[in-house]
Amino acid sequence: MNVLPPLPELVAQFLQRFIHQPAGQDHLARYATDAAFLRTAFEDICRRADAGEDVTERVLMKLLPHRDTPYNRQRGAWTTLWAIINREIQPWFQSVGWVADAASWRDIATHLLRLLRALERGPQPAALEAFATSPLSRGFRAGFLSPALHALRPDLYLAVNARSRRTAHFCLALWGESREVSVGLEHYLEATATLRFVLERLKPLGIQDANHFDAFCHWMCDRKLGGFLARRRVEELEEAPGDEAGGEPDEEIGAWVVRNMLSKRNFRAEIRRGRRSTWTALQRGSREWLRDAEPGDLVFLYQASPVREVLGLGKLASEPASVGEETRFEVEFLTDVLAQPIPLSAIQAHSTLSGMMMASPRSGMVLPIRADELPPLARLIRDRNPEVHEVLAPYLPAGALLPEPSPPRAPRVLELAAWVDTWRRTAGHPDDTDGREAAQREAWARMLAPEALGTLTPEDFRPVYQLGVLGSAGPVALLNRFFLEAREEQLAHFRATLREVLHGEGRVELRLDRALDRDSPTAVKGLSEGVLMKCLAVVHPERFLGIHCHEGDTGKARMMEMLGLPPLPDSLPVGTRAVRSNDALREALAHHLPGTADRPATQAMRRFLYWLKARLDQQPPPKELDPAERFLHATSLRRERLEELCALLEHRRQLILYGPPGTGKTFIARELARYQAGAEARCERVQFHPAYSYEDFVEGLRPQVDAQAPGGLRYEYRPGILKSLAERAQAAPTERFVLLIDEINRGALPRVFGELLYLLEYREERVRLAGSGDFFELPTNLYLIGTMNSADRSIAQIDVALRRRFHFVRMDPDAEILRRNLLKWDVAPDVCDWAVQGLEAVNARIARSPGREFCIGHSFFMDKDLDPGRVERIWRHDIAPMLEDCFYDSPQVVPELRALFDAARPGPVDMSE
């Protein structure tokens, strides 16, 4: 079996492959940034607390380590390399019962601040023990407080967390030392002493100080002791055939930690070795649970990686015994690995998971099962794994595993007044969204007015039914197809039907019934209930709510059921049913949500109903989309490409994307800027052109009206876009700012950049600006991303001095990106093949002569509604003129390229105009 290399070789790898690389240098620089933020926040909080101000929120956000996410950065939390909190701590601790209610947080924050102020002056074991034994510290471990202590006094304290603990245990085991690192808050001073001992032993090998040591712990855990390599290895070994002799599998270097994870393979190995296994509880809450546990109590055996699921059932086989800081107990396996392991999410629906504990050297988890929670959990397991019926039966009363009769469904009775009051207090209505929706509704209402309908075009009407503003209209594929194929007389019929429904005489439900009756002469293909109801909500907002579809999870029928309103008969025509359900909802809410002179009540009703449904269904709030996943989804690039772009951008802070037209350079640069900055507000965009100057970019004289000056004008230096953004970046050193320069090669670059050419390479230095004479520097948290069309002859203006200050990344036409997106958008396979294969054939010919700089980009065909007619129009009106200009001296090449493109064509298309 392979093992890890010796410790000196590991340290050498760490120094050469990480610390001496740009990523490692940036990692080390982050420690100083985190410490500066914490010191400033700590002094500010102490000053406010001494003045009698309530500092609860500041203590929880700015003195505890949060994960570096856009949400945490936006709310001003301390985002650190030692992050342990990835969400708001208050609802987290309250949901698991560590904090009784919101009122307790003020006392907790007061005690936290008092402890930090005491320990800043020096180690005080009595103060730490008093806090650790207080009920106010429940849920807090060393990982919550040690980062702040390390940032305040790096000479006294080290950060104690899972990574430093795991790395220290690895080193201590190699040296034959019996010392251990506890993550318990009450043992923090002893843990710090042990980590300091490990650090001193590592210094002769090249680890310099506490920050070096912490970076080494990060590197060891991520690269060697079970980061993503180990998780991937778990997946590879999970279903592999077991070793019948009971031995360990051969493993690659860095994947040996797989042996220390509870997995299906290891569970089977444990069962083969015997029916019992020894486990260890370290966390205080786990040890407290074990004091009340008795032999025979049922437990779940649960793996946390690569997926969270219960693997089997066991029971306590003996009395738990205290051994030093630990509590050891034996578990007897009652089942083999379940044929259908139970996802943790399914367990959580029936259990509080009280006493969840990290246990055993295999880092599995034991989930104790409360007696009152056992029947529904047993039924859940039995339904998926019938073979465990006999195992569970002795622990349950007779008949407990029989199916529960479904009780008759009673109508819901709601205290609407209380719900509306809660919504008003928590949802912030009205807000900017309401204003934007009202403005959009007014614009669309003018377009759908009787006098404007005669000239309404599909292009004008398409945003009304396709956009989610003012509610979704449901599936619209048939209507899109109708507009694509409709002749002028069919469009005139569509306008007449729309006018009749929106502004005709008689009852609106009868007009709707006629329009939605497929056999009616007024019917229009694809003009569905959802589309027409949305148009009615636009034109008549005083009556129609904006919940357009009747069926579905968010339809009006579901909303009526939610409010306890009687359902409408299925025999009603579609239009009548749509209008009556709308009126029933409006009347039920009219007393609670009256309208105002400038805003109809229906707009608030729609937002309230959606909010209420989410609350009643106990739907979790929408998860914040991971920035990397959002970037990859938007651009269709591979993750390796994103990592490459980020690494290049971190190296020089300047990057240029270049390539033929239509390869998505500007789009990718815009998404990369947003990803790098973490927020749209920290991104600025500019497009260079021949008239763009130094005065626009850096600073220049601008006239200002001044009655006291000669001629009524005075001139003063005003900052350009780069200088303004640099000042913002200097004022917020922990944030990232990005300037996107589109078509960077179209400006007179030496004149536009001026003395900034020097600062692009030497970010830590300052220069005196030629105009104002002010000293200026480019902060390290300001990044520049440029785009450049390589087919443009102005590329020759990029001189060598500028080239060596930017990393250049080529963006070529990518047929695979085009294929993936067209298939994702349900474009017909033959049309997809025509666009992809035709593009590849044409670009292969162009690459031979005049060169790949003149190839055709895949963005030309990135169209969700692509069909043969649209492909033809794109070639005729977008690509052909560009090729004619490119092959001006060889016009015979253009028909040749067209023939290559048509070779992949699925069939003839009548495109006569």
GULUM-869858 format. One record per residue (C-alpha): x, y, z; residue in one letter. Coordinates in pm, whole numbers, padded with zeros to 5 digits, always signed. Last residue first. Example, Ala and Ser with C-alpha at 12.3 -4.5 7.8 and 13.67 -1.06 7.14 Angstrom:
residues 2
+01367-00106+00714S;+01230-00450+00780A;
//
This chain:
residues 913
-03828+03741-05011E;-03784+03380-05116S;-03648+03174-04831M;-03805+02841-04919D;-03596+02588-04728V;-03445+02275-04882P;-03322+02002-04648G;-03099+01915-04355P;-02804+02140-04456R;-02463+01993-04376A;-02332+02046-04731A;-02482+02396-04722D;-02187+02529-04519F;-01929+02390-04760L;-02123+02533-05054A;-02138+02872-04884R;-01763+02862-04832L;-01710+02800-05203E;-01956+03076-05289P;-01743+03315-05075V;-01408+03201-05218V;-01483+03330-05569Q;-01467+03688-05438P;-01088+03671-05394S;-00962+04029-05348D;-01253+04129-05125Y;-01225+03803-04934F;-01265+03955-04584C;-01526+04207-04700D;-01727+03939-04875E;-01689+03717-04569L;-01837+03984-04340M;-02126+04044-04579P;-02191+03664-04591A;-02192+03618-04213I;-02461+03855-04093D;-02733+03900-04357H;-02724+03583-04564R;-02576+03345-04310W;-02797+03462-04025I;-03100+03461-04254R;-03038+03101-04358E;-02997+02988-03999V;-03321+03170-03914R;-03510+02985-04182G;-03367+02649-04082P;-03464+02699-03714D;-03294+02865-03418L;-03534+02986-03150D;-03286+02975-02860K;-03021+03151-03070D;-02645+03108-03036M;-02586+03088-03414F;-02372+03401-03456F;-02206+03325-03122S;-02010+03037-03279H;-01754+03276-03424G;-01658+03270-03791I;-01287+03242-03866C;-01084+03544-03978F;-00804+03517-03721E;-00779+03148-03818R;-00590+03230-04133G;-00629+03364-04491P;-00623+03080-04587S;-00597+02740-04417R;-00801+02861-04118A;-01074+02978-04357I;-01128+02624-04487R;-01145+02469-04139A;-01374+02754-04034N;-01623+02674-04310V;-01634+02303-04227A;-01669+02360-03852E;-01949+02612-03901L;-02137+02378-04132G;-02104+02093-03884Q;-02235+02301-03593V;-02512+02494-03770A;-02636+02200-03977W;-02610+01956-03687D;-02820+02184-03465C;-03078+02226-03742V;-03098+01847-03779D;-03127+01804-03400P;-03419+02052-03369A;-03337+02319-03110V;-03439+02203-02762D;-03261+02493-02585W;-03018+02254-02415K;-02946+02097-02754L;-02859+02440-02895L;-02647+02520-02591N;-02442+02201-02599R;-02388+02221-02977R;-02268+02583-02969L;-02029+02515-02682I;-01902+02213-02877E;-01848+02421-03194A;-01606+02651-03017D;-01484+02945-03223P;-01154+03059-03073D;-01094+03278-02766M;-00723+03344-02716R;-00605+03450-02372V;-00348+03730-02348F;-00190+03811-02010H;-00125+04181-01990F;+00185+04383-01896R;+00398+04222-02167R;+00158+04339-02438R;+00161+04699-02323L;+00535+04742-02365A;+00531+04540-02688V;+00292+04771-02865D;-00077+04705-02929I;-00137+04937-03227Q;-00109+04645-03471A;-00443+04522-03339I;-00600+04805-03536S;-00625+04562-03827R;-00932+04404-03671D;-00945+04026-03714A;-00802+03981-03363S;-01100+04155-03204N;-00981+04259-02860M;-01135+04238-02515T;-00988+04382-02197G;-01003+04288-01829I;-00838+04515-01571L;-00829+04428-01200Y;-00827+04660-00897L;-00752+04491-00562N;-00380+04559-00597T;-00437+04933-00590P;-00313+05135-00888L;-00119+05433-00758E;-00146+05809-00791F;+00041+06110-00657F;-00130+06431-00760D;+00040+06667-01006G;-00294+06761-01154S;-00187+06708-01516G;+00128+06495-01535A;+00024+06252-01265L;+00293+06184-01006R;+00370+05814-00980V;+00315+05566-00697R;+00454+05217-00636E;+00301+04888-00514E;+00128+04816-00846R;+00452+04807-01042Y;+00360+04643-01373E;+00038+04827-01454L;+00186+05127-01274L;+00444+05187-01548Y;+00191+05175-01830L;-00014+05411-01614L;+00218+05693-01717E;+00008+05753-02028G;-00275+05499-02059F;-00482+05678-02325V;-00184+05815-02519R;+00005+05486-02533P;-00326+05308-02616L;-00458+05514-02905A;-00794+05341-02873G;-00940+05066-03092R;-00722+04794-02938N;-00920+04786-02613I;-01240+04683-02790E;-01415+04649-02451D;-01232+04763-02139I;-01379+04595-01829L;-01267+04757-01503L;-01286+04522-01204V;-01301+04592-00831F;-01230+04342-00554R;-01315+04402-00189E;-01092+04386+00120T;-00914+04712+00035P;-01235+04919+00033A;-01129+05288+00016A;-00840+05202-00215Q;-01081+05027-00454A;-01312+05329-00466R;-01016+05556-00544E;-00906+05316-00819A;-01257+05325-00968L;-01247+05703-00990S;-00896+05698-01138K;-00999+05447-01403L;-01321+05626-01503I;-01165+05969-01532G;-01096+06202-01242P;-01175+06573-01278R;-00906+06841-01297Y;-01048+07190-01269E;-01142+07464-01509Y;-01336+07778-01425R;-01623+07932-01610L;-01827+08252-01579G;-01613+08438-01831G;-01363+08526-01560P;-01449+08330-01245A;-01693+08453-00980Q;-02001+08318-01157A;-01851+07969-01160D;-01984+07703-01400V;-01732+07419-01422Q;-01518+07332-01724P;-01326+07001-01724R;-00952+06948-01720L;-00848+06586-01739G;-00798+06267-01545E;-00734+05897-01606V;-00957+05751-01880F;-01148+06044-02025D;-00854+06285-02005E;-00621+06016-02138Y;-00834+06003-02452S;-01107+05817-02640Y;-01149+05961-02989A;-01027+05646-03168P;-01263+05421-02967H;-01235+05237-02636F;-01540+05086-02471Q;-01587+05130-02097V;-01726+04909-01824R;-01722+04935-01445E;-01763+04651-01196C;-01790+04693-00818R;-02167+04748-00823A;-02218+04423-01015E;-02100+04222-00717A;-01848+03943-00655G;-01569+04137-00823A;-01411+03832-00990Q;-01742+03673-01087Y;-01884+03999-01224R;-01566+04066-01420A;-01565+03709-01552L;-01929+03746-01662E;-01846+04067-01851R;-01533+03916-02003A;-01731+03611-02114I;-01991+03830-02286F;-01728+04055-02442T;-01526+03764-02579K;-01822+03558-02700G;-01655+03408-03009T;-01849+03623-03257G;-01555+03815-03400P;-01221+03635-03411P;-01001+03623-03100G;-00877+03816-02801Y;-00941+03811-02427L;-00706+04050-02247I;-00597+04016-01884L;-00448+04249-01623Q;-00414+04180-01249R;-00077+04019-01330R;-00096+03686-01147H;-00451+03699-01013E;-00588+03745-01364L;-00388+03452-01495L;-00510+03227-01212A;-00869+03342-01262C;-00860+03268-01635L;-00709+02922-01578E;-00963+02834-01308E;-01245+02938-01540L;-01105+02723-01821R;-01072+02423-01589E;-01437+02469-01490R;-01541+02422-01853R;-01712+02706-02035L;-02089+02712-02100S;-02080+03092-02042T;-02392+03141-01828A;-02385+02802-01656H;-02011+02823-01588L;-02043+03174-01443F;-02343+03082-01227R;-02163+02769-01104E;-01862+02980-01007A;-02078+03237-00831P;-02268+02969-00630D;-02634+03051-00662L;-02774+03178-00338E;-03025+02925-00228K;-03386+03023-00259P;-03546+03046+00085P;-03659+02709+00221P;-04015+02606+00136Q;-04228+02550+00438Q;-04532+02497+00215D;-04716+02755+00421L;-04431+03006+00399R;-04374+02966+00025A;-04749+02985-00041K;-04775+03303+00167L;-04500+03476-00029W;-04662+03387-00363Y;-04999+03506-00233L;-04853+03830-00095F;-04683+03919-00424R;-05005+03870-00619R;-05214+04061-00367M;-04971+04356-00364A;-05011+04399-00742Q;-05386+04345-00715T;-05424+04639-00480A;-05368+04890-00759P;-05096+05156-00711R;-05125+05534-00747D;-05449+05604-00561A;-05397+05319-00319T;-05529+04964-00306G;-05679+04772-00015P;-05497+04461+00105L;-05681+04303+00400H;-06042+04373+00296H;-05974+04297-00071A;-05800+03965+00002L;-06093+03723-00032A;-06248+03939-00305E;-05931+03926-00514R;-05897+03551-00478L;-06259+03490-00582A;-06229+03733-00874D;-05926+03551-01017N;-06098+03214-00973S;-06403+03354-01154R;-06197+03493-01443V;-06000+03174-01511A;-06306+02948-01472R;-06503+03157-01718T;-06220+03146-01971G;-06169+02771-01944V;-06536+02677-01967P;-06687+02551-01639L;-06742+02177-01608S;-06450+02138-01367D;-06657+02309-01098P;-06471+02577-00899L;-06296+02483-00577P;-06422+02618-00244P;-06190+02878-00083L;-05966+02761+00202G;-05696+03019+00134L;-05447+02753+00019M;-05712+02580-00193E;-05777+02909-00370M;-05403+02957-00429M;-05371+02607-00577R;-05664+02674-00813A;-05509+03012-00907K;-05186+02854-01027G;-04859+02832-00835T;-04828+02453-00831D;-05012+02416-01160G;-05359+02489-01287E;-05537+02824-01331H;-05262+03015-01512C;-05238+03396-01497H;-05164+03499-01143I;-05140+03871-01229G;-05415+03986-00998L;-05678+04103-01247F;-05934+04367-01146R;-05766+04708-01095E;-05481+04598-01320P;-05704+04614-01633H;-05465+04652-01931V;-05165+04465-01787V;-05371+04209-01593A;-05578+04149-01908L;-05261+04090-02108C;-05146+03841-01844K;-05481+03664-01862M;-05447+03640-02241L;-05101+03485-02223V;-05190+03240-01944G;-05516+03125-02111E;-05334+03050-02434S;-05278+03232-02765L;-05078+02945-02912G;-05288+02911-03229K;-05538+03195-03248V;-05909+03139-03184A;-06155+03396-03326T;-06325+03149-03562P;-06409+02930-03258S;-06325+02560-03280D;-06022+02596-03054R;-06231+02773-02789D;-05983+02997-02605L;-06086+03320-02781A;-06458+03245-02741R;-06420+03159-02371D;-06217+03474-02313L;-06487+03695-02459R;-06740+03517-02241L;-06522+03574-01934E;-06487+03945-02021V;-06858+04010-02010R;-06989+04220-02296G;-06808+04459-02530E;-06452+04426-02653G;-06140+04597-02513H;-05903+04323-02401L;-06059+04013-02553V;-06181+04178-02875E;-05855+04370-02926R;-05653+04048-02883L;-05874+03869-03134T;-05839+04152-03388A;-05462+04167-03344R;-05432+03789-03400F;-05649+03810-03714H;-05421+04086-03850A;-05122+03862-03776L;-05287+03582-03974Q;-05348+03820-04268E;-04981+03921-04258E;-04853+03566-04272R;-04763+03372-03960A;-04470+03122-03957E;-04248+03265-03682L;-04538+03423-03497F;-04719+03089-03480F;-04405+02904-03367R;-04355+03147-03080N;-04721+03104-02989L;-04684+02727-02985L;-04373+02744-02763A;-04540+02973-02508V;-04553+02760-02191P;-04673+02959-01885G;-04764+03328-01875A;-04528+03404-01586S;-04600+03696-01356G;-04576+04075-01374L;-04219+04051-01512V;-04145+03689-01603G;-04064+03783-01961L;-04197+03576-02251Q;-04559+03694-02270Y;-04510+04070-02272V;-04156+04054-02416P;-04294+03900-02742R;-04552+04169-02816F;-04318+04427-02971D;-04135+04168-03181E;-04467+04008-03280P;-04582+04345-03417T;-04861+04573-03288L;-04962+04830-03552T;-05339+04801-03515G;-05308+04743-03141L;-05197+05101-03075A;-05537+05277-03086E;-05700+05009-02871P;-05426+05023-02600A;-05195+04723-02586L;-04874+04928-02633M;-04990+05185-02378R;-05061+04902-02133A;-04712+04762-02194W;-04551+05088-02085A;-04780+05117-01783E;-04706+04760-01677R;-04332+04821-01703Q;-04353+05128-01480A;-04562+04941-01224A;-04322+04647-01228E;-04024+04876-01171R;-04196+05048-00881G;-04302+04723-00722D;-03951+04585-00752T;-03807+04896-00586D;-04007+04830-00271D;-04367+04833-00147P;-04362+04611+00047H;-04063+04532+00268G;-04129+04159+00293A;-04093+04123+00670T;-04331+04373+00829R;-04594+04380+00553R;-04584+04001+00526W;-04633+03957+00900T;-04935+04190+00892D;-05079+04003+00594V;-05037+03673+00778W;-05206+03809+01091A;-05502+03948+00893A;-05533+03624+00696L;-05588+03409+01002E;-05615+03100+00788L;-05851+02803+00788V;-05748+02523+00555R;-06020+02282+00451P;-05991+01944+00615A;-05832+01654+00430R;-05958+01325+00559P;-05685+01142+00749P;-05458+00903+00553S;-05452+00574+00734P;-05101+00496+00856E;-04947+00189+00697P;-04871-00085+00950L;-04523-00060+01100L;-04647+00033+01447A;-04884-00264+01452G;-04748-00400+01778A;-04523-00158+01962P;-04172-00110+01820L;-03819-00216+01919Y;-03874-00589+01861P;-04006-00520+01504A;-03704-00325+01376L;-03474-00617+01294V;-03757-00829+01153E;-03866-00551+00917H;-03508-00484+00796V;-03558-00682+00470E;-03830-00444+00353P;-03567-00173+00273N;-03730+00135+00125R;-04064+00106+00306D;-03890-00040+00613R;-03661+00262+00649I;-03943+00518+00636L;-04164+00305+00864R;-03882+00284+01117A;-03837+00662+01104L;-04211+00719+01157P;-04213+00479+01455P;-03874+00584+01607L;-03939+00953+01671E;-04094+00907+02016D;-03810+00678+02119A;-03539+00921+02012R;-03289+00789+01761I;-02921+00866+01808P;-02732+00966+01492L;-02378+00828+01492V;-02142+00989+01246M;-01840+00861+01060G;-01495+01002+01103S;-01329+00659+01078R;-01135+00718+01398P;-01471+00692+01574S;-01734+00962+01622A;-01851+01302+01515M;-02182+01344+01691M;-02548+01414+01626M;-02702+01439+01973G;-03055+01526+01868S;-03127+01451+01503L;-03458+01637+01540T;-03627+01359+01343S;-03908+01297+01095H;-03833+01533+00803A;-03464+01519+00890Q;-03449+01152+00793I;-03561+01225+00435A;-03299+01502+00402S;-03032+01264+00534L;-03083+01038+00236P;-03170+00678+00331I;-02948+00402+00193P;-03136+00159-00037Q;-02978-00185-00007A;-02891-00094+00349L;-02534-00186+00444V;-02566-00487+00672D;-02802-00456+00961T;-02799-00472+01342L;-02439-00359+01391F;-02335-00342+01754E;-02198-00004+01861V;-01950+00029+02143E;-01893+00343+02345F;-01613+00582+02425R;-01646+00923+02583T;-01344+01146+02530E;-01172+01415+02734E;-00995+01158+02948G;-01161+00820+02890V;-01528+00837+02991S;-01720+00510+02940A;-02050+00460+02757P;-02238+00154+02891E;-02237-00132+02642S;-02377-00252+02307A;-02540+00067+02184L;-02750-00024+01884K;-02696-00026+01509G;-02875+00055+01185L;-02735+00114+00837G;-02599+00342+00569L;-02778+00667+00650V;-02708+00928+00383E;-02514+01245+00317R;-02324+01200-00009V;-01946+01193-00073P;-01921+01225+00223S;-02121+01259+00545A;-02175+00891+00619Q;-02434+00784+00877Y;-02477+00490+01112L;-02819+00537+01271F;-02864+00458+01639V;-03095+00238+01848L;-03065+00228+02227D;-02986-00124+02351G;-02732-00020+02611P;-02844+00305+02770E;-02796+00667+02676A;-02851+00946+02932D;-02481+01030+02977R;-02432+00968+02603L;-02631+01279+02513W;-02401+01497+02722E;-02097+01350+02548R;-02243+01436+02211S;-02317+01793+02316G;-01960+01832+02445R;-01801+01720+02121Q;-01551+01436+02140L;-01751+01114+02114A;-01556+00797+02036T;-01668+00477+01864W;-01570+00114+01912T;-01711-00139+01665S;-01916-00454+01714R;-02048-00733+01491R;-01706-00845+01386G;-01433-00800+01126R;-01675-00869+00841R;-01911-00599+00972I;-01629-00346+00981E;-01525-00431+00623A;-01885-00386+00504R;-01896-00044+00671F;-01561+00041+00513N;-01695-00028+00165R;-02021+00155+00224K;-01835+00452+00363S;-01724+00578+00702L;-01410+00771+00631M;-01068+00692+00775N;-00969+00442+00508R;-01035+00713+00252V;-00758+00905+00427V;-00511+00703+00224W;-00600+00909-00082A;-00301+01142-00086G;-00065+00887-00234I;-00272+00630-00422E;-00447+00347-00247E;-00426-00029-00234D;-00729-00159-00053P;-00718-00245+00317E;-00733-00605+00434G;-01045-00798+00535G;-00951-01111+00346A;-01260-01071+00131E;-01130-00742-00005D;-01442-00572-00135G;-01546-00529-00497P;-01561-00156-00590A;-01891+00022-00526E;-01758+00297-00303E;-01395+00283-00415L;-01421+00536-00698E;-01662+00761-00509E;-01439+00752-00205V;-01141+00841-00426R;-01320+01152-00545R;-01381+01254-00184R;-01016+01185-00104A;-00891+01399-00388L;-01144+01670-00296F;-00973+01721+00037G;-00867+01421+00239G;-00530+01455+00399L;-00300+01533+00109K;-00414+01822-00110R;-00689+02007+00078D;-00590+01894+00427C;-00217+01944+00376M;-00255+02276+00193W;-00481+02429+00456H;-00253+02308+00738C;+00054+02447+00553F;-00125+02782+00518A;-00180+02777+00896D;+00189+02700+00953F;+00305+02977+00723H;+00072+03216+00906N;+00210+03102+01243A;+00572+03149+01138D;+00853+03024+00915Q;+00781+02667+00805I;+01107+02568+00636G;+01203+02225+00777L;+01380+02377+01079P;+01050+02555+01161K;+00843+02235+01171L;+00928+02135+01531R;+00850+02489+01648E;+00513+02479+01469L;+00421+02144+01626V;+00491+02282+01976F;+00289+02595+01896R;+00002+02369+01789L;+00023+02190+02126T;+00028+02518+02318A;-00270+02644+02120T;-00462+02326+02200A;-00387+02372+02571E;-00516+02729+02556L;-00828+02620+02364Y;-00928+02342+02601H;-01255+02499+02724E;-01349+02585+02368L;-01344+02224+02259G;-01150+02175+01936V;-00904+01948+02114S;-00549+01901+01991V;-00370+01588+02109E;-00035+01494+02266R;+00085+01133+02251S;+00398+01212+02048E;+00546+00936+01831G;+00693+01188+01586W;+00483+01063+01293L;+00172+01061+01514A;+00243+01419+01622L;+00267+01531+01258C;-00067+01373+01159F;-00233+01496+01479H;-00112+01849+01400A;-00246+01831+01045T;-00588+01717+01165R;-00611+01979+01438R;-00494+02260+01207S;-00752+02158+00950R;-01045+02099+01188A;-00992+02431+01363N;-00763+02598+01613V;-00620+02931+01495A;-00307+03016+01690L;-00265+03244+01990Y;+00007+03436+02171L;+00228+03614+01916D;-00060+03626+01667P;-00246+03853+01914R;-00545+04023+01749L;-00562+03807+01433A;-00498+03490+01635H;-00767+03586+01885L;-01014+03655+01605A;-00935+03323+01435P;-00956+03140+01775S;-01315+03245+01845L;-01539+03034+01621F;-01295+02746+01555G;-01248+02699+01928A;-01606+02580+01954R;-01933+02762+02015F;-02253+02556+02007G;-02347+02637+02366R;-02144+02935+02486S;-02435+03118+02653L;-02502+02820+02881P;-02173+02912+03057S;-01905+02645+03097T;-01694+02775+02807A;-01734+03139+02919F;-01614+03073+03273A;-01337+02847+03146E;-01206+03118+02915L;-01212+03384+03187A;-01035+03152+03433A;-00771+03048+03178P;-00660+03407+03118Q;-00401+03417+02840P;-00300+03780+02770G;-00442+04130+02723R;-00631+04018+02414E;-00778+03737+02623L;-00981+03981+02834A;-01108+04187+02542R;-01202+03870+02355L;-01391+03734+02657L;-01583+04059+02712R;-01676+04070+02344L;-01811+03717+02353L;-01997+03783+02681H;-02172+04088+02535T;-02251+03905+02211A;-02410+03617+02403I;-02613+03855+02623D;-02744+04037+02314R;-02812+03707+02140W;-03054+03585+02404S;-03342+03802+02277A;-03350+03608+01949A;-03463+03291+02126D;-03340+02980+02303A;-02993+02951+02153V;-02839+02607+02100W;-03177+02466+01992G;-03086+02348+01642V;-03298+02615+01470S;-03181+02888+01709Q;-02813+02831+01631F;-02867+02851+01252W;-03121+03133+01271P;-02860+03347+01455Q;-02544+03238+01272I;-02635+03375+00932E;-02474+03154+00669R;-02136+03002+00584N;-01982+03020+00930I;-01647+02841+00980I;-01418+03061+00774A;-01051+03047+00872W;-00943+03210+00543L;-01162+03501+00636T;-01480+03688+00550T;-01562+03927+00837W;-01923+04025+00761A;-02008+04349+00581G;-02357+04257+00456R;-02242+04245+00094Q;-01934+04040+00177R;-02146+03774+00346N;-02386+03759+00052Y;-02107+03755-00207P;-01945+03458-00028T;-01616+03441+00163D;-01711+03214+00452R;-01754+03387+00785H;-01518+03406+01083P;-01668+03570+01397L;-01564+03921+01503L;-01738+04122+01228K;-02079+03958+01190M;-02164+03840+01543L;-01995+04132+01720V;-02145+04389+01483R;-02497+04251+01521E;-02481+04263+01900T;-02317+04606+01927V;-02593+04788+02118D;-02439+05127+02199E;-02343+05222+02555G;-02041+05437+02470A;-01809+05162+02592D;-01979+04926+02344A;-01921+05169+02057R;-01551+05203+02136R;-01509+04828+02177C;-01687+04771+01846I;-01461+05018+01663D;-01146+04866+01814E;-01258+04516+01714F;-01359+04620+01361A;-01024+04785+01294T;-00830+04488+01436R;-01046+04239+01245L;-01003+04414+00910F;-00627+04448+00959A;-00597+04080+01059A;-00792+03965+00753D;-00578+04175+00519T;-00255+04052+00681A;-00369+03692+00648Y;-00475+03746+00284R;-00117+03819+00185A;-00024+03460+00270L;-00288+03321+00033H;-00184+03566-00239D;+00171+03439-00208Q;+00047+03082-00227G;-00153+03148-00542A;+00142+03326-00702P;+00373+03024-00644Q;+00651+03003-00384H;+00397+02908-00116I;+00227+02639-00325F;+00434+02395-00529R;+00780+02474-00394Q;+00700+02544-00029L;+00435+02276+00011F;+00642+02018-00178Q;+00936+02090+00054A;+00707+02054+00356V;+00585+01717+00226L;+00945+01605+00162E;+01042+01694+00518P;+00732+01506+00646L;+00812+01178+00473P;+00604+01085+00166P;+00245+00965+00216L;+00186+00594+00196V;+00131+00346-00087N;+00000+00000+00000M;
//
